[in-house]
Amino acid sequence: SADMAILVTENIYDACHYFRLFQNTIFGRFCGVITSYEPNHNLIEADQVSATVE
């Protein structure tokens, strides 16, 4: 029988960090990252850059 484990993180950055750590172990070839991230360009706020002229 195959045993499984799931590590839940707060964000994608942390998930990738743990993924990299596990890659250096005997579990590395059995690891992956699963995300529920759904990109939505309407939720991205425009970042306004102010130009200062001296």
Sequence and secondary structure as in RCSB ss.txt:
>XXXX:A:sequence
SADMAILVTENIYDACHYFRLFQNTIFGRFCGVITSYEPNHNLIEADQVSATVE
>XXXX:A:secstr
         SSHHHHHHHHHHHHTSTTGGG          GGG           
